[in-house]
Amino acid sequence: MPKISKRYTELAAKVVDRAYAPLEAIELVKANATAKFDETIEAHVRLGIDPKYTDQQLRTTVALPHGTGQSIRIAVIARGEAVAAAEAAGADLAGDEDLVDAIAQGQMDFDLLIATPDMMPKVAKLGRVLGPRGLMPNPKAGTVTTNLAGAIAEFKAGKLEFRADRTGIVHVRFGKASFDAAKLLDNLKALQETIDRQKPSGAKGRYWRSLYVTSTMGPSVQVDFTALQDFKLEG
């Protein structure tokens, strides 16, 4: 069992075992983000779904109003002139069968993979490599598209793909500790609205079970998700 540091123990002691109001929770997480780098702020949402059933799976995207504060490396698998178009649009890697082969051999230095529909038969062969890492392109996530420039621009600006894991928990980064608390709240609200809007058809009973927010090196803080659902963005 890993040893818990004195720093973490002291920070955890500041967190009461209760559901905090959304802004209060975010401010507490920011206050506890005391590492020597700009910590990532994450949300962890437990949902009342069983992803082993196809009608209870959740995989979608969210456009965070204030971005994530992180740059991502995007790879694009396309054919012909679309490869050059992807590079011109800001793709970090772009190619056709050569990139498929490189990925099959272990080249995975990217955070997101986009493919054009005509290349999906080639990409499908990479399922065993891409699937466990959550990198397989999917039309529902906007990562299988002919509009490469638009997709690259959206994901570079802070659009995120996310999915519920096999236990029904969604893990999403939604900003940095250096963000204003109000901007983090805007991003968290956008995430909550997306999760509600994309509720799987087979979800039964209580959909939201719990919501926690945390920073990279800090303790988690429980959020009153009903208060978040009731919160209205200005404008």
Helices and strands as residue ranges (DSSP letters): H 6-12, H 22-32, E 40-47, G 54-56, E 59-63, E 74-77, H 81-88, E 93-95, H 97-104, E 112-115, G 117-119, H 120-123, G 124-126, H 127-130, G 131-133, G 139-141, H 148-157, E 159-163, E 169-176, H 181-197, E 208-215, E 221-222, H 225-230
